[in-house]
């Protein structure tokens, strides 16, 4: 799902606390948005590809913009 879809689902109370994880390649961070929805739980780009953030603070900023106040970070 992209950021706009995530914002709508967050406002509807469908999403749980997001999880930021180190990307499999070791370069960057990915975001998983679990909850009561049938969309891809990974945060994606506008073109539907998995969004990989180069910096952890950039991923956190996007999630705060969506509306989350609690975020889990896993290595």
PyMOL Python script that loads the backbone (N, CA, C, O; Angstrom):
from pymol import cmd

cmd.read_pdbstr("""\
ATOM      1  N   UNK A   1       0.844  -1.170   0.000  1.00  0.00           N
ATOM      2  CA  UNK A   1       0.000   0.000   0.000  1.00  0.00           C
ATOM      3  C   UNK A   1       0.890   1.233   0.000  1.00  0.00           C
ATOM      4  O   UNK A   1       2.010   1.201   0.509  1.00  0.00           O
ATOM      5  N   UNK A   2       0.395   2.300  -0.563  1.00  0.00           N
ATOM      6  CA  UNK A   2       1.179   3.533  -0.579  1.00  0.00           C
ATOM      7  C   UNK A   2       0.812   4.386   0.642  1.00  0.00           C
ATOM      8  O   UNK A   2      -0.072   4.026   1.419  1.00  0.00           O
ATOM      9  N   UNK A   3       1.495   5.506   0.798  1.00  0.00           N
ATOM     10  CA  UNK A   3       1.320   6.354   1.977  1.00  0.00           C
ATOM     11  C   UNK A   3      -0.111   6.884   2.102  1.00  0.00           C
ATOM     12  O   UNK A   3      -0.646   6.959   3.208  1.00  0.00           O
ATOM     13  N   UNK A   4      -0.726   7.248   0.990  1.00  0.00           N
ATOM     14  CA  UNK A   4      -2.088   7.797   1.033  1.00  0.00           C
ATOM     15  C   UNK A   4      -3.090   6.736   1.503  1.00  0.00           C
ATOM     16  O   UNK A   4      -3.965   7.021   2.320  1.00  0.00           O
ATOM     17  N   UNK A   5      -2.955   5.513   0.982  1.00  0.00           N
ATOM     18  CA  UNK A   5      -3.831   4.419   1.430  1.00  0.00           C
ATOM     19  C   UNK A   5      -3.619   4.160   2.918  1.00  0.00           C
ATOM     20  O   UNK A   5      -4.577   3.932   3.657  1.00  0.00           O
ATOM     21  N   UNK A   6      -2.357   4.197   3.356  1.00  0.00           N
ATOM     22  CA  UNK A   6      -2.052   3.961   4.762  1.00  0.00           C
ATOM     23  C   UNK A   6      -2.676   5.031   5.641  1.00  0.00           C
ATOM     24  O   UNK A   6      -3.178   4.727   6.723  1.00  0.00           O
ATOM     25  N   UNK A   7      -2.651   6.277   5.192  1.00  0.00           N
ATOM     26  CA  UNK A   7      -3.240   7.366   5.966  1.00  0.00           C
ATOM     27  C   UNK A   7      -4.750   7.177   6.123  1.00  0.00           C
ATOM     28  O   UNK A   7      -5.299   7.403   7.202  1.00  0.00           O
ATOM     29  N   UNK A   8      -5.414   6.765   5.049  1.00  0.00           N
ATOM     30  CA  UNK A   8      -6.858   6.523   5.098  1.00  0.00           C
ATOM     31  C   UNK A   8      -7.181   5.363   6.035  1.00  0.00           C
ATOM     32  O   UNK A   8      -8.106   5.455   6.843  1.00  0.00           O
ATOM     33  N   UNK A   9      -6.423   4.273   5.930  1.00  0.00           N
ATOM     34  CA  UNK A   9      -6.652   3.117   6.803  1.00  0.00           C
ATOM     35  C   UNK A   9      -6.347   3.444   8.256  1.00  0.00           C
ATOM     36  O   UNK A   9      -7.026   2.955   9.160  1.00  0.00           O
ATOM     37  N   UNK A  10      -5.327   4.269   8.488  1.00  0.00           N
ATOM     38  CA  UNK A  10      -5.003   4.675   9.860  1.00  0.00           C
ATOM     39  C   UNK A  10      -6.161   5.462  10.459  1.00  0.00           C
ATOM     40  O   UNK A  10      -6.554   5.213  11.599  1.00  0.00           O
ATOM     41  N   UNK A  11      -6.710   6.411   9.701  1.00  0.00           N
ATOM     42  CA  UNK A  11      -7.830   7.220  10.189  1.00  0.00           C
ATOM     43  C   UNK A  11      -9.063   6.374  10.455  1.00  0.00           C
ATOM     44  O   UNK A  11      -9.883   6.708  11.310  1.00  0.00           O
ATOM     45  N   UNK A  12      -9.191   5.274   9.718  1.00  0.00           N
ATOM     46  CA  UNK A  12     -10.322   4.368   9.925  1.00  0.00           C
ATOM     47  C   UNK A  12     -10.086   3.415  11.099  1.00  0.00           C
ATOM     48  O   UNK A  12     -10.991   2.673  11.480  1.00  0.00           O
ATOM     49  N   UNK A  13      -8.874   3.428  11.680  1.00  0.00           N
ATOM     50  CA  UNK A  13      -8.568   2.573  12.821  1.00  0.00           C
ATOM     51  C   UNK A  13      -8.266   1.137  12.450  1.00  0.00           C
ATOM     52  O   UNK A  13      -8.398   0.241  13.284  1.00  0.00           O
ATOM     53  N   UNK A  14      -7.864   0.903  11.208  1.00  0.00           N
ATOM     54  CA  UNK A  14      -7.636  -0.453  10.716  1.00  0.00           C
ATOM     55  C   UNK A  14      -6.194  -0.915  10.926  1.00  0.00           C
ATOM     56  O   UNK A  14      -5.942  -2.118  11.003  1.00  0.00           O
ATOM     57  N   UNK A  15      -5.255   0.006  11.018  1.00  0.00           N
ATOM     58  CA  UNK A  15      -3.843  -0.354  11.100  1.00  0.00           C
ATOM     59  C   UNK A  15      -3.370  -0.472  12.539  1.00  0.00           C
ATOM     60  O   UNK A  15      -3.826   0.252  13.424  1.00  0.00           O
ATOM     61  N   UNK A  16      -2.434  -1.411  12.757  1.00  0.00           N
ATOM     62  CA  UNK A  16      -1.780  -1.570  14.047  1.00  0.00           C
ATOM     63  C   UNK A  16      -0.450  -0.811  14.003  1.00  0.00           C
ATOM     64  O   UNK A  16      -0.135  -0.174  12.997  1.00  0.00           O
ATOM     65  N   UNK A  17       0.314  -0.875  15.065  1.00  0.00           N
ATOM     66  CA  UNK A  17       1.607  -0.182  15.123  1.00  0.00           C
ATOM     67  C   UNK A  17       2.526  -0.705  14.011  1.00  0.00           C
ATOM     68  O   UNK A  17       2.669  -1.916  13.847  1.00  0.00           O
ATOM     69  N   UNK A  18       3.141   0.193  13.256  1.00  0.00           N
ATOM     70  CA  UNK A  18       4.009  -0.220  12.157  1.00  0.00           C
ATOM     71  C   UNK A  18       5.350  -0.750  12.660  1.00  0.00           C
ATOM     72  O   UNK A  18       5.789  -0.437  13.767  1.00  0.00           O
ATOM     73  N   UNK A  19       5.984  -1.558  11.817  1.00  0.00           N
ATOM     74  CA  UNK A  19       7.291  -2.123  12.140  1.00  0.00           C
ATOM     75  C   UNK A  19       8.271  -1.718  11.048  1.00  0.00           C
ATOM     76  O   UNK A  19       8.027  -1.942   9.863  1.00  0.00           O
ATOM     77  N   UNK A  20       9.387  -1.116  11.465  1.00  0.00           N
ATOM     78  CA  UNK A  20      10.454  -0.767  10.534  1.00  0.00           C
ATOM     79  C   UNK A  20      11.538  -1.825  10.693  1.00  0.00           C
ATOM     80  O   UNK A  20      11.984  -2.112  11.804  1.00  0.00           O
ATOM     81  N   UNK A  21      11.959  -2.405   9.563  1.00  0.00           N
ATOM     82  CA  UNK A  21      12.983  -3.445   9.590  1.00  0.00           C
ATOM     83  C   UNK A  21      14.106  -3.122   8.628  1.00  0.00           C
ATOM     84  O   UNK A  21      13.905  -2.447   7.618  1.00  0.00           O
ATOM     85  N   UNK A  22      15.289  -3.611   8.952  1.00  0.00           N
ATOM     86  CA  UNK A  22      16.433  -3.475   8.055  1.00  0.00           C
ATOM     87  C   UNK A  22      16.119  -4.255   6.790  1.00  0.00           C
ATOM     88  O   UNK A  22      15.657  -5.394   6.864  1.00  0.00           O
ATOM     89  N   UNK A  23      16.365  -3.653   5.619  1.00  0.00           N
ATOM     90  CA  UNK A  23      16.087  -4.298   4.338  1.00  0.00           C
ATOM     91  C   UNK A  23      16.999  -5.517   4.179  1.00  0.00           C
ATOM     92  O   UNK A  23      18.117  -5.525   4.693  1.00  0.00           O
ATOM     93  N   UNK A  24      16.533  -6.527   3.482  1.00  0.00           N
ATOM     94  CA  UNK A  24      17.277  -7.781   3.314  1.00  0.00           C
ATOM     95  C   UNK A  24      18.672  -7.567   2.724  1.00  0.00           C
ATOM     96  O   UNK A  24      19.610  -8.283   3.075  1.00  0.00           O
ATOM     97  N   UNK A  25      18.812  -6.593   1.835  1.00  0.00           N
ATOM     98  CA  UNK A  25      20.123  -6.340   1.221  1.00  0.00           C
ATOM     99  C   UNK A  25      21.063  -5.630   2.184  1.00  0.00           C
ATOM    100  O   UNK A  25      22.261  -5.524   1.919  1.00  0.00           O
ATOM    101  N   UNK A  26      20.527  -5.140   3.304  1.00  0.00           N
ATOM    102  CA  UNK A  26      21.350  -4.428   4.265  1.00  0.00           C
ATOM    103  C   UNK A  26      21.440  -2.936   3.997  1.00  0.00           C
ATOM    104  O   UNK A  26      21.954  -2.185   4.825  1.00  0.00           O
ATOM    105  N   UNK A  27      20.944  -2.500   2.848  1.00  0.00           N
ATOM    106  CA  UNK A  27      20.968  -1.084   2.488  1.00  0.00           C
ATOM    107  C   UNK A  27      19.570  -0.495   2.612  1.00  0.00           C
ATOM    108  O   UNK A  27      18.760  -0.613   1.693  1.00  0.00           O
ATOM    109  N   UNK A  28      19.287   0.130   3.733  1.00  0.00           N
ATOM    110  CA  UNK A  28      18.008   0.795   3.890  1.00  0.00           C
ATOM    111  C   UNK A  28      17.058   0.095   4.847  1.00  0.00           C
ATOM    112  O   UNK A  28      17.399  -0.887   5.506  1.00  0.00           O
ATOM    113  N   UNK A  29      15.842   0.648   4.894  1.00  0.00           N
ATOM    114  CA  UNK A  29      14.813   0.210   5.834  1.00  0.00           C
ATOM    115  C   UNK A  29      13.485   0.050   5.113  1.00  0.00           C
ATOM    116  O   UNK A  29      13.173   0.821   4.205  1.00  0.00           O
ATOM    117  N   UNK A  30      12.696  -0.952   5.512  1.00  0.00           N
ATOM    118  CA  UNK A  30      11.363  -1.163   4.962  1.00  0.00           C
ATOM    119  C   UNK A  30      10.334  -1.047   6.090  1.00  0.00           C
ATOM    120  O   UNK A  30      10.663  -1.193   7.267  1.00  0.00           O
ATOM    121  N   UNK A  31       9.087  -0.782   5.706  1.00  0.00           N
ATOM    122  CA  UNK A  31       8.009  -0.583   6.685  1.00  0.00           C
ATOM    123  C   UNK A  31       6.901  -1.587   6.423  1.00  0.00           C
ATOM    124  O   UNK A  31       6.443  -1.737   5.290  1.00  0.00           O
ATOM    125  N   UNK A  32       6.471  -2.280   7.481  1.00  0.00           N
ATOM    126  CA  UNK A  32       5.351  -3.205   7.414  1.00  0.00           C
ATOM    127  C   UNK A  32       4.188  -2.625   8.206  1.00  0.00           C
ATOM    128  O   UNK A  32       4.348  -2.199   9.350  1.00  0.00           O
ATOM    129  N   UNK A  33       3.004  -2.614   7.575  1.00  0.00           N
ATOM    130  CA  UNK A  33       1.799  -2.068   8.201  1.00  0.00           C
ATOM    131  C   UNK A  33       0.760  -3.184   8.331  1.00  0.00           C
ATOM    132  O   UNK A  33      -0.025  -3.425   7.414  1.00  0.00           O
ATOM    133  N   UNK A  34       0.768  -3.846   9.460  1.00  0.00           N
ATOM    134  CA  UNK A  34      -0.178  -4.923   9.717  1.00  0.00           C
ATOM    135  C   UNK A  34      -1.505  -4.344  10.171  1.00  0.00           C
ATOM    136  O   UNK A  34      -1.571  -3.208  10.641  1.00  0.00           O
ATOM    137  N   UNK A  35      -2.557  -5.129  10.027  1.00  0.00           N
ATOM    138  CA  UNK A  35      -3.867  -4.693  10.493  1.00  0.00           C
ATOM    139  C   UNK A  35      -4.974  -5.491   9.854  1.00  0.00           C
ATOM    140  O   UNK A  35      -4.743  -6.554   9.278  1.00  0.00           O
ATOM    141  N   UNK A  36      -6.182  -4.968   9.961  1.00  0.00           N
ATOM    142  CA  UNK A  36      -7.377  -5.635   9.431  1.00  0.00           C
ATOM    143  C   UNK A  36      -7.668  -5.135   8.023  1.00  0.00           C
ATOM    144  O   UNK A  36      -8.654  -4.433   7.799  1.00  0.00           O
ATOM    145  N   UNK A  37      -6.820  -5.493   7.087  1.00  0.00           N
ATOM    146  CA  UNK A  37      -6.990  -5.098   5.695  1.00  0.00           C
ATOM    147  C   UNK A  37      -6.459  -6.209   4.803  1.00  0.00           C
ATOM    148  O   UNK A  37      -5.744  -7.094   5.272  1.00  0.00           O
ATOM    149  N   UNK A  38      -6.802  -6.168   3.531  1.00  0.00           N
ATOM    150  CA  UNK A  38      -6.372  -7.211   2.601  1.00  0.00           C
ATOM    151  C   UNK A  38      -5.351  -6.677   1.597  1.00  0.00           C
ATOM    152  O   UNK A  38      -5.100  -7.312   0.573  1.00  0.00           O
ATOM    153  N   UNK A  39      -4.769  -5.525   1.882  1.00  0.00           N
ATOM    154  CA  UNK A  39      -3.755  -4.951   1.013  1.00  0.00           C
ATOM    155  C   UNK A  39      -2.383  -5.500   1.372  1.00  0.00           C
ATOM    156  O   UNK A  39      -2.211  -6.121   2.421  1.00  0.00           O
ATOM    157  N   UNK A  40      -1.415  -5.271   0.503  1.00  0.00           N
ATOM    158  CA  UNK A  40      -0.034  -5.651   0.787  1.00  0.00           C
ATOM    159  C   UNK A  40       0.409  -4.895   2.041  1.00  0.00           C
ATOM    160  O   UNK A  40       0.274  -3.672   2.086  1.00  0.00           O
ATOM    161  N   UNK A  41       0.931  -5.581   3.058  1.00  0.00           N
ATOM    162  CA  UNK A  41       1.293  -4.894   4.298  1.00  0.00           C
ATOM    163  C   UNK A  41       2.550  -4.035   4.188  1.00  0.00           C
ATOM    164  O   UNK A  41       2.829  -3.245   5.091  1.00  0.00           O
ATOM    165  N   UNK A  42       3.319  -4.171   3.096  1.00  0.00           N
ATOM    166  CA  UNK A  42       4.541  -3.391   2.931  1.00  0.00           C
ATOM    167  C   UNK A  42       4.194  -1.999   2.393  1.00  0.00           C
ATOM    168  O   UNK A  42       3.324  -1.852   1.535  1.00  0.00           O
ATOM    169  N   UNK A  43       4.887  -0.985   2.910  1.00  0.00           N
ATOM    170  CA  UNK A  43       4.720   0.361   2.370  1.00  0.00           C
ATOM    171  C   UNK A  43       5.381   0.391   0.999  1.00  0.00           C
ATOM    172  O   UNK A  43       6.528  -0.030   0.846  1.00  0.00           O
ATOM    173  N   UNK A  44       4.653   0.892   0.000  1.00  0.00           N
ATOM    174  CA  UNK A  44       5.115   0.857  -1.387  1.00  0.00           C
ATOM    175  C   UNK A  44       5.270   2.253  -1.960  1.00  0.00           C
ATOM    176  O   UNK A  44       4.784   3.234  -1.398  1.00  0.00           O
ATOM    177  N   UNK A  45       5.959   2.319  -3.092  1.00  0.00           N
ATOM    178  CA  UNK A  45       6.051   3.559  -3.854  1.00  0.00           C
ATOM    179  C   UNK A  45       4.753   3.742  -4.631  1.00  0.00           C
ATOM    180  O   UNK A  45       3.893   2.861  -4.629  1.00  0.00           O
ATOM    181  N   UNK A  46       4.615   4.876  -5.288  1.00  0.00           N
ATOM    182  CA  UNK A  46       3.419   5.136  -6.096  1.00  0.00           C
ATOM    183  C   UNK A  46       3.301   4.149  -7.252  1.00  0.00           C
ATOM    184  O   UNK A  46       2.202   3.909  -7.751  1.00  0.00           O
ATOM    185  N   UNK A  47       4.415   3.580  -7.677  1.00  0.00           N
ATOM    186  CA  UNK A  47       4.416   2.613  -8.792  1.00  0.00           C
ATOM    187  C   UNK A  47       4.235   1.171  -8.338  1.00  0.00           C
ATOM    188  O   UNK A  47       4.286   0.254  -9.158  1.00  0.00           O
ATOM    189  N   UNK A  48       4.027   0.959  -7.050  1.00  0.00           N
ATOM    190  CA  UNK A  48       3.747  -0.380  -6.549  1.00  0.00           C
ATOM    191  C   UNK A  48       4.957  -1.202  -6.159  1.00  0.00           C
ATOM    192  O   UNK A  48       4.825  -2.394  -5.884  1.00  0.00           O
ATOM    193  N   UNK A  49       6.136  -0.595  -6.129  1.00  0.00           N
ATOM    194  CA  UNK A  49       7.337  -1.317  -5.707  1.00  0.00           C
ATOM    195  C   UNK A  49       7.555  -1.101  -4.213  1.00  0.00           C
ATOM    196  O   UNK A  49       7.124  -0.092  -3.655  1.00  0.00           O
ATOM    197  N   UNK A  50       8.230  -2.059  -3.567  1.00  0.00           N
ATOM    198  CA  UNK A  50       8.501  -1.933  -2.143  1.00  0.00           C
ATOM    199  C   UNK A  50       9.327  -0.673  -1.904  1.00  0.00           C
ATOM    200  O   UNK A  50      10.334  -0.441  -2.573  1.00  0.00           O
ATOM    201  N   UNK A  51       8.892   0.133  -0.945  1.00  0.00           N
ATOM    202  CA  UNK A  51       9.608   1.376  -0.649  1.00  0.00           C
ATOM    203  C   UNK A  51      10.730   1.077   0.331  1.00  0.00           C
ATOM    204  O   UNK A  51      10.498   0.544   1.416  1.00  0.00           O
ATOM    205  N   UNK A  52      11.951   1.427  -0.064  1.00  0.00           N
ATOM    206  CA  UNK A  52      13.126   1.233   0.779  1.00  0.00           C
ATOM    207  C   UNK A  52      13.670   2.610   1.135  1.00  0.00           C
ATOM    208  O   UNK A  52      14.064   3.381   0.260  1.00  0.00           O
ATOM    209  N   UNK A  53      13.686   2.903   2.408  1.00  0.00           N
ATOM    210  CA  UNK A  53      14.189   4.186   2.892  1.00  0.00           C
ATOM    211  C   UNK A  53      15.682   4.063   3.147  1.00  0.00           C
ATOM    212  O   UNK A  53      16.125   3.089   3.755  1.00  0.00           O
ATOM    213  N   UNK A  54      16.458   5.027   2.695  1.00  0.00           N
ATOM    214  CA  UNK A  54      17.901   5.004   2.915  1.00  0.00           C
ATOM    215  C   UNK A  54      18.246   5.318   4.362  1.00  0.00           C
ATOM    216  O   UNK A  54      19.233   4.818   4.901  1.00  0.00           O
ATOM    217  N   UNK A  55      17.416   6.156   4.988  1.00  0.00           N
ATOM    218  CA  UNK A  55      17.686   6.570   6.366  1.00  0.00           C
ATOM    219  C   UNK A  55      16.503   6.208   7.255  1.00  0.00           C
ATOM    220  O   UNK A  55      15.347   6.312   6.846  1.00  0.00           O
ATOM    221  N   UNK A  56      16.806   5.789   8.456  1.00  0.00           N
ATOM    222  CA  UNK A  56      15.777   5.410   9.423  1.00  0.00           C
ATOM    223  C   UNK A  56      14.887   6.602   9.773  1.00  0.00           C
ATOM    224  O   UNK A  56      13.674   6.445   9.909  1.00  0.00           O
ATOM    225  N   UNK A  57      15.470   7.781   9.920  1.00  0.00           N
ATOM    226  CA  UNK A  57      14.669   8.943  10.289  1.00  0.00           C
ATOM    227  C   UNK A  57      13.671   9.320   9.198  1.00  0.00           C
ATOM    228  O   UNK A  57      12.617   9.880   9.501  1.00  0.00           O
ATOM    229  N   UNK A  58      13.978   9.028   7.952  1.00  0.00           N
ATOM    230  CA  UNK A  58      13.033   9.299   6.860  1.00  0.00           C
ATOM    231  C   UNK A  58      11.816   8.383   6.966  1.00  0.00           C
ATOM    232  O   UNK A  58      10.687   8.822   6.744  1.00  0.00           O
ATOM    233  N   UNK A  59      12.038   7.119   7.301  1.00  0.00           N
ATOM    234  CA  UNK A  59      10.931   6.171   7.472  1.00  0.00           C
ATOM    235  C   UNK A  59      10.045   6.592   8.643  1.00  0.00           C
ATOM    236  O   UNK A  59       8.818   6.550   8.549  1.00  0.00           O
ATOM    237  N   UNK A  60      10.667   6.994   9.731  1.00  0.00           N
ATOM    238  CA  UNK A  60       9.923   7.429  10.911  1.00  0.00           C
ATOM    239  C   UNK A  60       9.103   8.677  10.592  1.00  0.00           C
ATOM    240  O   UNK A  60       7.951   8.786  11.012  1.00  0.00           O
ATOM    241  N   UNK A  61       9.688   9.614   9.857  1.00  0.00           N
ATOM    242  CA  UNK A  61       8.977  10.850   9.505  1.00  0.00           C
ATOM    243  C   UNK A  61       7.730  10.560   8.679  1.00  0.00           C
ATOM    244  O   UNK A  61       6.689  11.176   8.905  1.00  0.00           O
ATOM    245  N   UNK A  62       7.815   9.638   7.734  1.00  0.00           N
ATOM    246  CA  UNK A  62       6.640   9.283   6.919  1.00  0.00           C
ATOM    247  C   UNK A  62       5.548   8.683   7.801  1.00  0.00           C
ATOM    248  O   UNK A  62       4.371   9.002   7.634  1.00  0.00           O
ATOM    249  N   UNK A  63       5.927   7.829   8.726  1.00  0.00           N
ATOM    250  CA  UNK A  63       4.939   7.207   9.607  1.00  0.00           C
ATOM    251  C   UNK A  63       4.305   8.224  10.553  1.00  0.00           C
ATOM    252  O   UNK A  63       3.111   8.137  10.839  1.00  0.00           O
ATOM    253  N   UNK A  64       5.082   9.182  11.039  1.00  0.00           N
ATOM    254  CA  UNK A  64       4.502  10.249  11.858  1.00  0.00           C
ATOM    255  C   UNK A  64       3.554  11.098  11.025  1.00  0.00           C
ATOM    256  O   UNK A  64       2.514  11.528  11.525  1.00  0.00           O
ATOM    257  N   UNK A  65       3.896  11.350   9.755  1.00  0.00           N
ATOM    258  CA  UNK A  65       3.010  12.112   8.872  1.00  0.00           C
ATOM    259  C   UNK A  65       1.684  11.389   8.644  1.00  0.00           C
ATOM    260  O   UNK A  65       0.634  12.021   8.531  1.00  0.00           O
ATOM    261  N   UNK A  66       1.743  10.061   8.578  1.00  0.00           N
ATOM    262  CA  UNK A  66       0.520   9.269   8.421  1.00  0.00           C
ATOM    263  C   UNK A  66      -0.367   9.416   9.655  1.00  0.00           C
ATOM    264  O   UNK A  66      -1.594   9.415   9.549  1.00  0.00           O
ATOM    265  N   UNK A  67       0.261   9.542  10.827  1.00  0.00           N
ATOM    266  CA  UNK A  67      -0.501   9.735  12.057  1.00  0.00           C
ATOM    267  C   UNK A  67      -0.104   8.828  13.211  1.00  0.00           C
ATOM    268  O   UNK A  67      -0.632   8.959  14.315  1.00  0.00           O
ATOM    269  N   UNK A  68       0.819   7.914  12.963  1.00  0.00           N
ATOM    270  CA  UNK A  68       1.226   6.994  14.040  1.00  0.00           C
ATOM    271  C   UNK A  68       1.975   7.739  15.125  1.00  0.00           C
ATOM    272  O   UNK A  68       2.704   8.692  14.849  1.00  0.00           O
ATOM    273  N   UNK A  69       1.793   7.302  16.362  1.00  0.00           N
ATOM    274  CA  UNK A  69       2.529   7.878  17.476  1.00  0.00           C
ATOM    275  C   UNK A  69       3.474   6.854  18.095  1.00  0.00           C
ATOM    276  O   UNK A  69       4.338   7.206  18.898  1.00  0.00           O
ATOM    277  N   UNK A  70       3.310   5.592  17.723  1.00  0.00           N
ATOM    278  CA  UNK A  70       4.160   4.519  18.237  1.00  0.00           C
ATOM    279  C   UNK A  70       4.662   3.696  17.057  1.00  0.00           C
ATOM    280  O   UNK A  70       3.889   3.304  16.183  1.00  0.00           O
ATOM    281  N   UNK A  71       5.976   3.439  17.045  1.00  0.00           N
ATOM    282  CA  UNK A  71       6.602   2.712  15.948  1.00  0.00           C
ATOM    283  C   UNK A  71       7.609   1.728  16.536  1.00  0.00           C
ATOM    284  O   UNK A  71       8.352   2.065  17.459  1.00  0.00           O
ATOM    285  N   UNK A  72       7.629   0.509  15.994  1.00  0.00           N
ATOM    286  CA  UNK A  72       8.626  -0.478  16.417  1.00  0.00           C
ATOM    287  C   UNK A  72       9.733  -0.541  15.365  1.00  0.00           C
ATOM    288  O   UNK A  72       9.463  -0.534  14.164  1.00  0.00           O
ATOM    289  N   UNK A  73      10.978  -0.602  15.830  1.00  0.00           N
ATOM    290  CA  UNK A  73      12.123  -0.724  14.937  1.00  0.00           C
ATOM    291  C   UNK A  73      12.832  -2.025  15.256  1.00  0.00           C
ATOM    292  O   UNK A  73      13.180  -2.291  16.406  1.00  0.00           O
ATOM    293  N   UNK A  74      13.046  -2.843  14.216  1.00  0.00           N
ATOM    294  CA  UNK A  74      13.722  -4.128  14.393  1.00  0.00           C
ATOM    295  C   UNK A  74      14.955  -4.141  13.498  1.00  0.00           C
ATOM    296  O   UNK A  74      14.941  -3.619  12.383  1.00  0.00           O
ATOM    297  N   UNK A  75      15.978  -4.726  13.992  1.00  0.00           N
ATOM    298  CA  UNK A  75      17.232  -4.790  13.255  1.00  0.00           C
ATOM    299  C   UNK A  75      17.264  -5.861  12.243  1.00  0.00           C
ATOM    300  O   UNK A  75      18.268  -6.025  11.549  1.00  0.00           O
TER     301      UNK A  75
END
""", "prot")
cmd.dss("prot")
cmd.show_as("cartoon", "prot")
cmd.util.cbc("prot")
cmd.orient("prot")
